[in-house]
Amino acid sequence: MNFLRGVMGGQSAGPQPSGAETIQKLCDRVASSTLLDDRRDAVRALKALSKKYRLEVGIQAMDHLIHVLQTDRSDAEIIGYALDTLYNIICNDLEEEEQEENLQKQPEDLGSQFTEIFIKQQENITLLLTYLEEFDFQVRWPGVKLLTVLLKEQGPQVQQIILVIPMGVSRLMDLLADSREVIRNDGVLLLQQLTKSNAAIQKIVAFENAFERLLDIITDEGNSDGGIVVEDCLLLLQNLLKNNNSNQNFFKEGSYIQRMKPWFEVGDDNAGWSAQKVTNLHLMLQLVRVLVSPTNPPGATSSCQKAMFQCGLLQQLCTILMATGVPADILTETINTVSEVIRGYQINQDYFASVNAPSNPPRPAIVVLLMSMVNERQPFVLRCAVLYCFQCFLYKNQKGQGEIVSTLLPSTIDATGNSVSAGQLLCGGLFSTDALSNWCAAVALAHALQENASLKEQLLRVQLATSIGNPPVSLLQQCTNILSQGDKIDRRGSKVQTRVGLLMLLCTWLSNCPIAVTHFLHNPANVPFLTGQIAENLGEEEQLVQGLCALLLGISIYYNDNSLENYRKEKLKQLIEKRIGKENFIEKLGFISKHEFYSRAAQKPQPSFSSPDHMMFDHEFTKLVKELEGVITKAVYKSSEEDKKEEEVKKTLEQHDSIVTHYKNVIRVQDQELEELKKQVESLKAQNEQLQTAVTQQVSQIQQHKDQYNLLKVQLGKDNQHHSAHGDVSQMNGVQPEEISKLREEIEEWKRKLELLQEELREKDALIKTLEFSPAAEGTEQSSQTNTCGPKADNDLNKEIETLRTQLQSQSTEIAKLQSEKQELLQKLNETATLSEEKTSLKQQLDSSNSTVAILQHDISKLQQEVAEFKKEQDDLLLLLADQDQKIIALENKLKELGEPVEDEDDIESVDQGEEDEEDDGEEEEA
């Protein structure tokens, strides 16, 4: 222990040992001591010396320290000292004083050399990953720092070792879930180094739920208001997503884009942002751009753009764009981010066109941005960002292009001058005294015409008022005047940047637009100016202008329709040969693609220039040059005979194209008719099904009525069986006419019997009255006889009267019963007649339904015949098209023999596709 005290600074007699000697003794103690405490003290002493004597400790103690890691796993303290010592040896980030003190002794790549020694044995990395699984702080934290510095020094080699270790990357992901923020934060730094430029590890980390954990950390730390931890998490997210299509798709499918929206929520008071917040928000905007970068596959980019619009992220970015008090660099990056979120996606472009700035009166955001672009007092990077935003807004957006050009046309210009339009701002920037505004406005206007021939023709109508008293001139004329007139060149176009911008605009305008070429050539000063510029031997700065003039003249030849006699293709080529020379012309044309600024602009769509003087070429214009350079060279070298042959072939092809177009239209019309007929057949089928359903329902109803009718018959028969005293009356449950007539006859017979009984009753009554009221004028004898036999005769007569009355009452009762039975029978007869009528009506409805079904079936058969006839006509047309295709192929072969490019493959493919579609439709119809 006295030895250790001397090493650690205690005073002792005699001379002090040197650092190398002390380190050697400590290494011997680590290697030979049997007591753990001695080895621990020796390793602690090496740690204390490792910063000052980095080289000596690294050379002498590294093997001993690795041996300690292998043998003393049970003691966390000595393991922590060993890991810290190795970290101090390998790490190059020394403190300033130690760095100055040891600068001459230590080579610059000392950390890289020690790292190479350490990773030579792959078991060392495996051992280190094992210690990272320990929960003990004094073991886990030094292990994280050591692996981080190893990756920093020898990243690719360490990455490959970790990849082959089973569950190597997965073990490291547990660091993000550590409750101790120090380890968690250093774990984020470790994963940053681990995921650099290694797509395989990036995928593993992403699928180990890294996105969820990192976004949770960012949310817990306060989003953009968080500290350095948020910055580290954002850098790690960029590593995982940049140029990794698989991870980008996983990020989108996991709905993590929606969780980015709260990052960009800013309040009304945006003053006093901290530097860390600016950094965090800048990285957040860059992360959005990573997902929608133009270098990503188009499908992945458009899906992310769609998700950003649906979740409201684009709306949030536009809010920042129009907010006040936002720092300039954040505003610039926000403009660039919005640019790529809307680039080439129509829905987002339409939304951006509807955004208004919070001004009075409200102005469109596009107008406000263009005002910044043409304002020379705005920062250069901001103006570049606005130009990029305008380009992205117009990219593949013919609707937006039309809206911009329409603000220049005479019919839409606001005569009152109360509002400034985008077109007026572009014209103002195009002819201002600021060269950068000239260039930006020219490029912006060129993007409004990109791949849109109709707008190029409409822009020819734009008239400009140059000065009071002078007639207005066209926009094309004004651009060429600034280039060609000497006094205006001295005043405005003397700068190369202005002329380059105007020439790029003219080249874009005239390309693929023969009408614009005719308008350009109609000015007699334009061609002499171009030939003069190309023929002169100017300085290096002017070579770029010469190349663009050559390109413009070549476009005037290639897209010339020979409508002007003095400027036909042949005459222009003769002019080049006499005044310039074909070889010299081609050499000047090649100045464009050989220029350094051209190569820079061709790399990516975003205009990024170190200074305004380097702002010469636009990315889309480089594509145009690449497309036209070869065809212009061929056009210049062609002879007049070849031109004539080419014209003839073109005319023939145009005729064939017109025929093909005609047949296409015919086929298209027939397709429409066929679709209509199919729809009619479908509707008739639906109607037929409805009618069949109705018929089925009616049949079921008829069956129900039949069942009810039979049930009534049965019930009526049961009721009549109770009247057994009336004999044949029990048979009244039927409805046959014979039975009804029998019943009537029986009723009539009972009526006659009743009348006879009534007649007898009247006779008896008359007899009674006669007996009771005999005449009083009879004699005494008779009176005495009557008195003698009176009581006996009265009794007999009363009995007879009572008998007659009893019979009469019984007959009256029977007659009443018969009348009631008669009423019941009549009621049942009426019900039977009603059922018969219902049955008859249902039969009529069934007959009408059957007739309707027959009519529909007849219509369907007629429609099927018509479809077959249309199919036959289409087959005939396809045969005609096949003949035309053979002729076109023959003419194309002739063109190829003449060395001409063939550009009508898309039409032939579209015709073939149409035939395939027709065959498919035919197969479906047959099925």
QUITA-V104210 format. One record per backbone hydrogen bond with DSSP energy under -0.5 kcal/mol. CO is the residue of the C=O (numbers start at 1). NH is the residue of the N-H. If there is no record, write none. Layout:
co=[CO | CO]
nh=[NH | NH]
This chain:
co=[1 | 2 | 3 | 4 | 5 | 6 | 18 | 19 | 20 | 21 | 22 | 23 | 24 | 25 | 26 | 27 | 28 | 29 | 35 | 36 | 37 | 38 | 39 | 40 | 41 | 42 | 43 | 44 | 45 | 46 | 47 | 49 | 51 | 53 | 54 | 55 | 56 | 57 | 58 | 61 | 62 | 63 | 64 | 65 | 66 | 67 | 68 | 72 | 74 | 75 | 76 | 77 | 78 | 79 | 80 | 81 | 82 | 83 | 84 | 85 | 86 | 87 | 92 | 95 | 96 | 97 | 98 | 100 | 102 | 107 | 109 | 110 | 111 | 112 | 113 | 114 | 115 | 116 | 117 | 118 | 120 | 121 | 121 | 122 | 122 | 123 | 124 | 125 | 126 | 127 | 128 | 129 | 130 | 131 | 136 | 136 | 137 | 139 | 140 | 141 | 142 | 143 | 144 | 145 | 146 | 147 | 148 | 149 | 150 | 154 | 155 | 156 | 157 | 158 | 159 | 160 | 161 | 165 | 167 | 168 | 169 | 170 | 171 | 172 | 173 | 174 | 175 | 179 | 180 | 181 | 182 | 183 | 184 | 185 | 186 | 187 | 188 | 189 | 190 | 191 | 193 | 195 | 198 | 199 | 200 | 201 | 202 | 203 | 204 | 205 | 205 | 206 | 206 | 209 | 210 | 211 | 212 | 213 | 214 | 215 | 216 | 217 | 218 | 219 | 222 | 223 | 227 | 227 | 228 | 229 | 230 | 231 | 232 | 233 | 234 | 235 | 236 | 237 | 238 | 241 | 244 | 245 | 246 | 247 | 248 | 249 | 250 | 251 | 252 | 257 | 258 | 260 | 261 | 262 | 264 | 268 | 274 | 275 | 276 | 277 | 278 | 279 | 280 | 281 | 282 | 283 | 284 | 285 | 286 | 287 | 288 | 290 | 293 | 297 | 298 | 299 | 300 | 301 | 302 | 303 | 304 | 305 | 306 | 307 | 308 | 308 | 309 | 312 | 313 | 314 | 315 | 316 | 317 | 318 | 319 | 320 | 327 | 328 | 329 | 330 | 331 | 332 | 333 | 334 | 335 | 336 | 337 | 338 | 339 | 342 | 344 | 345 | 346 | 347 | 348 | 349 | 350 | 351 | 351 | 352 | 355 | 357 | 357 | 363 | 364 | 365 | 366 | 367 | 368 | 369 | 370 | 372 | 374 | 375 | 379 | 380 | 381 | 382 | 383 | 384 | 385 | 386 | 387 | 388 | 389 | 390 | 391 | 392 | 394 | 395 | 397 | 398 | 399 | 400 | 401 | 402 | 403 | 404 | 405 | 405 | 409 | 409 | 413 | 414 | 421 | 422 | 423 | 424 | 425 | 426 | 427 | 429 | 433 | 434 | 435 | 436 | 437 | 438 | 439 | 440 | 441 | 442 | 443 | 444 | 445 | 446 | 446 | 449 | 452 | 453 | 454 | 455 | 456 | 457 | 458 | 459 | 462 | 464 | 464 | 467 | 473 | 474 | 475 | 476 | 477 | 478 | 479 | 480 | 481 | 485 | 486 | 487 | 488 | 488 | 489 | 492 | 495 | 496 | 497 | 498 | 499 | 500 | 501 | 502 | 503 | 504 | 505 | 506 | 507 | 510 | 513 | 514 | 515 | 516 | 517 | 518 | 519 | 520 | 522 | 523 | 523 | 524 | 525 | 526 | 527 | 528 | 529 | 530 | 531 | 532 | 536 | 539 | 540 | 540 | 541 | 542 | 543 | 544 | 545 | 546 | 547 | 548 | 549 | 550 | 551 | 552 | 553 | 554 | 555 | 557 | 563 | 564 | 565 | 568 | 569 | 570 | 571 | 572 | 573 | 574 | 575 | 576 | 576 | 581 | 582 | 583 | 584 | 585 | 586 | 588 | 589 | 590 | 591 | 592 | 595 | 596 | 597 | 598 | 600 | 600 | 606 | 611 | 612 | 614 | 618 | 619 | 620 | 621 | 622 | 623 | 624 | 625 | 627 | 628 | 629 | 630 | 631 | 632 | 633 | 634 | 639 | 640 | 641 | 642 | 643 | 644 | 645 | 646 | 647 | 648 | 649 | 650 | 651 | 652 | 653 | 654 | 655 | 656 | 657 | 658 | 659 | 660 | 661 | 662 | 663 | 664 | 665 | 666 | 667 | 668 | 669 | 670 | 671 | 672 | 673 | 674 | 675 | 676 | 677 | 678 | 679 | 680 | 681 | 682 | 683 | 684 | 685 | 686 | 687 | 688 | 689 | 690 | 691 | 692 | 693 | 694 | 695 | 696 | 697 | 698 | 699 | 700 | 701 | 702 | 703 | 704 | 705 | 706 | 707 | 708 | 709 | 710 | 711 | 712 | 713 | 714 | 715 | 716 | 717 | 718 | 719 | 720 | 722 | 723 | 724 | 726 | 727 | 728 | 729 | 731 | 736 | 737 | 738 | 739 | 740 | 741 | 742 | 743 | 744 | 745 | 746 | 747 | 748 | 749 | 750 | 751 | 752 | 753 | 754 | 755 | 756 | 757 | 758 | 759 | 760 | 761 | 762 | 763 | 764 | 765 | 766 | 767 | 768 | 769 | 771 | 775 | 779 | 780 | 781 | 782 | 783 | 784 | 785 | 786 | 789 | 790 | 791 | 792 | 793 | 794 | 795 | 796 | 797 | 798 | 799 | 800 | 801 | 802 | 803 | 804 | 805 | 806 | 807 | 808 | 809 | 810 | 811 | 812 | 813 | 814 | 815 | 816 | 817 | 818 | 819 | 820 | 821 | 822 | 823 | 824 | 825 | 826 | 827 | 828 | 829 | 830 | 831 | 832 | 833 | 834 | 835 | 836 | 837 | 838 | 839 | 840 | 841 | 842 | 843 | 844 | 845 | 846 | 847 | 848 | 849 | 850 | 851 | 852 | 853 | 854 | 855 | 856 | 857 | 858 | 859 | 860 | 861 | 862 | 863 | 864 | 865 | 866 | 867 | 868 | 869 | 870 | 871 | 872 | 873 | 874 | 875 | 876 | 877 | 878 | 879 | 880 | 881 | 882 | 883 | 884 | 885 | 886 | 887 | 888 | 889 | 890 | 891 | 892 | 893 | 894 | 895 | 895 | 896 | 901 | 904 | 905 | 906 | 907 | 908 | 909 | 910 | 911 | 912 | 913 | 914 | 915 | 916 | 917 | 918 | 919 | 920 | 921 | 922 | 923]
nh=[5 | 6 | 7 | 8 | 10 | 9 | 22 | 23 | 24 | 25 | 26 | 27 | 28 | 29 | 30 | 31 | 32 | 33 | 39 | 40 | 41 | 42 | 43 | 44 | 45 | 46 | 47 | 48 | 49 | 50 | 51 | 53 | 54 | 57 | 58 | 59 | 60 | 61 | 62 | 65 | 66 | 67 | 68 | 69 | 70 | 71 | 72 | 75 | 76 | 79 | 80 | 81 | 82 | 83 | 84 | 85 | 86 | 87 | 88 | 89 | 90 | 91 | 94 | 99 | 100 | 101 | 102 | 103 | 106 | 110 | 113 | 114 | 115 | 116 | 117 | 118 | 119 | 120 | 120 | 121 | 122 | 124 | 125 | 125 | 126 | 127 | 128 | 129 | 130 | 131 | 132 | 133 | 133 | 134 | 139 | 140 | 141 | 143 | 144 | 145 | 146 | 147 | 148 | 149 | 150 | 151 | 152 | 153 | 154 | 158 | 159 | 160 | 161 | 162 | 163 | 164 | 165 | 168 | 171 | 172 | 173 | 174 | 174 | 175 | 176 | 177 | 178 | 181 | 184 | 185 | 186 | 187 | 188 | 189 | 190 | 191 | 192 | 193 | 194 | 195 | 196 | 198 | 202 | 203 | 204 | 205 | 206 | 207 | 208 | 208 | 210 | 209 | 211 | 213 | 214 | 215 | 216 | 217 | 218 | 219 | 220 | 221 | 223 | 222 | 225 | 226 | 230 | 231 | 232 | 233 | 234 | 235 | 236 | 237 | 238 | 239 | 240 | 241 | 242 | 244 | 248 | 249 | 250 | 251 | 252 | 253 | 254 | 256 | 255 | 260 | 261 | 263 | 264 | 265 | 266 | 270 | 278 | 279 | 280 | 281 | 282 | 283 | 284 | 285 | 286 | 287 | 288 | 289 | 290 | 291 | 292 | 293 | 296 | 301 | 302 | 303 | 304 | 305 | 306 | 307 | 308 | 309 | 310 | 311 | 313 | 314 | 312 | 316 | 317 | 318 | 319 | 320 | 321 | 322 | 323 | 323 | 331 | 332 | 333 | 334 | 335 | 336 | 337 | 338 | 339 | 340 | 341 | 342 | 343 | 345 | 346 | 349 | 350 | 351 | 352 | 353 | 354 | 354 | 355 | 355 | 365 | 359 | 363 | 357 | 368 | 369 | 370 | 371 | 372 | 373 | 374 | 375 | 376 | 378 | 383 | 384 | 385 | 386 | 387 | 388 | 389 | 390 | 391 | 392 | 393 | 394 | 395 | 344 | 397 | 344 | 401 | 402 | 403 | 404 | 405 | 406 | 407 | 407 | 408 | 409 | 412 | 413 | 415 | 417 | 425 | 426 | 427 | 428 | 429 | 430 | 431 | 432 | 435 | 438 | 439 | 440 | 441 | 442 | 443 | 444 | 445 | 446 | 447 | 448 | 449 | 449 | 450 | 452 | 456 | 457 | 458 | 459 | 460 | 460 | 461 | 462 | 475 | 466 | 473 | 470 | 464 | 478 | 479 | 480 | 481 | 482 | 483 | 484 | 485 | 489 | 490 | 491 | 492 | 493 | 494 | 495 | 499 | 500 | 501 | 502 | 503 | 504 | 505 | 506 | 507 | 508 | 509 | 510 | 511 | 513 | 517 | 518 | 519 | 520 | 521 | 522 | 523 | 523 | 524 | 526 | 527 | 528 | 529 | 530 | 531 | 532 | 533 | 534 | 535 | 536 | 538 | 543 | 543 | 544 | 544 | 546 | 547 | 548 | 549 | 550 | 551 | 552 | 553 | 554 | 555 | 556 | 557 | 558 | 559 | 560 | 565 | 567 | 568 | 572 | 573 | 574 | 575 | 576 | 577 | 578 | 579 | 580 | 581 | 585 | 586 | 587 | 588 | 589 | 590 | 591 | 592 | 594 | 595 | 595 | 599 | 600 | 601 | 602 | 603 | 604 | 608 | 614 | 615 | 616 | 622 | 623 | 624 | 625 | 626 | 627 | 628 | 629 | 631 | 632 | 633 | 634 | 635 | 636 | 637 | 638 | 643 | 644 | 645 | 646 | 647 | 648 | 649 | 650 | 651 | 652 | 653 | 654 | 655 | 656 | 657 | 658 | 659 | 660 | 661 | 662 | 663 | 664 | 665 | 666 | 667 | 668 | 669 | 670 | 671 | 672 | 673 | 674 | 675 | 676 | 677 | 678 | 679 | 680 | 681 | 682 | 683 | 684 | 685 | 686 | 687 | 688 | 689 | 690 | 691 | 692 | 693 | 694 | 695 | 696 | 697 | 698 | 699 | 700 | 701 | 702 | 703 | 704 | 705 | 706 | 707 | 708 | 709 | 710 | 711 | 712 | 713 | 714 | 715 | 716 | 717 | 718 | 719 | 720 | 721 | 722 | 722 | 723 | 724 | 726 | 727 | 729 | 730 | 731 | 732 | 734 | 740 | 741 | 742 | 743 | 744 | 745 | 746 | 747 | 748 | 749 | 750 | 751 | 752 | 753 | 754 | 755 | 756 | 757 | 758 | 759 | 760 | 761 | 762 | 763 | 764 | 765 | 766 | 767 | 768 | 769 | 770 | 771 | 772 | 773 | 774 | 778 | 783 | 784 | 785 | 786 | 787 | 788 | 789 | 790 | 793 | 794 | 795 | 796 | 797 | 798 | 799 | 800 | 801 | 802 | 803 | 804 | 805 | 806 | 807 | 808 | 809 | 810 | 811 | 812 | 813 | 814 | 815 | 816 | 817 | 818 | 819 | 820 | 821 | 822 | 823 | 824 | 825 | 826 | 827 | 828 | 829 | 830 | 831 | 832 | 833 | 834 | 835 | 836 | 837 | 838 | 839 | 840 | 841 | 842 | 843 | 844 | 845 | 846 | 847 | 848 | 849 | 850 | 851 | 852 | 853 | 854 | 855 | 856 | 857 | 858 | 859 | 860 | 861 | 862 | 863 | 864 | 865 | 866 | 867 | 868 | 869 | 870 | 871 | 872 | 873 | 874 | 875 | 876 | 877 | 878 | 879 | 880 | 881 | 882 | 883 | 884 | 885 | 886 | 887 | 888 | 889 | 890 | 891 | 892 | 893 | 894 | 895 | 896 | 897 | 898 | 899 | 900 | 899 | 903 | 908 | 909 | 910 | 911 | 912 | 913 | 914 | 915 | 916 | 917 | 918 | 919 | 920 | 921 | 922 | 923 | 924 | 925 | 926 | 927]
